[in-house]
């Protein structure tokens, strides 16, 4: 990566390097957020499933 950075700096193409770094970090943050959202969704789904099991258990007692 050092040679790539050196080549970009020598050519005076710092704007492209900054744009690439911004786009890369934004994409990584989006992927992280989507993973966290999927985890939260799974936890909520597990919670709802357990509530449904609890309701079935109480209905059997009636």
Contact map, one row per residue, 1 for C-alpha under 8 A:
11111000000000000000000000000000000000000000000000000000000000
11111100000000000000000000000000000000000000000000000000000000
11111110000000000000000000000000000000000000000000000000000000
11111111000000000000000000000000000000000000000000000000000000
11111111100000001000000000000000000000000000000000000000000000
01111111110000000000000000000000000000000000000000000000000000
00111111111000000000000000000000000000000000000000000000000000
00011111111111001000000000000000000000000000000000000000000000
00001111111111000000000000000000000000000000000000000000000000
00000111111110000000000000000000000000000000000000000000000000
00000011111110000000000000000000000000000000000000000000000000
00000001111111000000000000000000000000000000000000000000000000
00000001111111111000000000000000000000000000000000000000000000
00000001100111111100000000000000000000000000000000000000000000
00000000000011111110000000000000000000000000000000000000000000
00000000000011111111000000000000000000000000000000000000000000
00001001000011111111100000000000000000000000000000000000000000
00000000000001111111110000000000000000000000000000000000000000
00000000000000111111111000000000000000000000000000000000000000
00000000000000011111111100000000000000000000000000000000000000
00000000000000001111111110000000000000000000000000000000000000
00000000000000000111111111000000000000000000000000000000000000
00000000000000000011111111100000000000000000000000000000000000
00000000000000000001111111110000000000000000000000000000000000
00000000000000000000111111111000000000000000000000000000000000
00000000000000000000011111111100000000000000000000000000000000
00000000000000000000001111111110000000000000000000000000000000
00000000000000000000000111111111000000000000000000000000000000
00000000000000000000000011111111100000000000000000000000000000
00000000000000000000000001111111110000000000000000000000000000
00000000000000000000000000111111111000000000000000000000000000
00000000000000000000000000011111111100000000000000000000000000
00000000000000000000000000001111111110000000000000000000000000
00000000000000000000000000000111111111000000000000000000000000
00000000000000000000000000000011111111100000000000000000000000
00000000000000000000000000000001111111110000000000000000000000
00000000000000000000000000000000111111111000000000000000000000
00000000000000000000000000000000011111111100000000000000000000
00000000000000000000000000000000001111111110000000000000000000
00000000000000000000000000000000000111111111000000000000000000
00000000000000000000000000000000000011111111100000000000000000
00000000000000000000000000000000000001111111110000000000000000
00000000000000000000000000000000000000111111111000000000000000
00000000000000000000000000000000000000011111111100000000000000
00000000000000000000000000000000000000001111111110000000000000
00000000000000000000000000000000000000000111111111000000000000
00000000000000000000000000000000000000000011111111100000000000
00000000000000000000000000000000000000000001111111110000000000
00000000000000000000000000000000000000000000111111111000000000
00000000000000000000000000000000000000000000011111111100000000
00000000000000000000000000000000000000000000001111111110000000
00000000000000000000000000000000000000000000000111111111000000
00000000000000000000000000000000000000000000000011111111100000
00000000000000000000000000000000000000000000000001111111110000
00000000000000000000000000000000000000000000000000111111111000
00000000000000000000000000000000000000000000000000011111111100
00000000000000000000000000000000000000000000000000001111111110
00000000000000000000000000000000000000000000000000000111111111
00000000000000000000000000000000000000000000000000000011111111
00000000000000000000000000000000000000000000000000000001111111
00000000000000000000000000000000000000000000000000000000111111
00000000000000000000000000000000000000000000000000000000011111
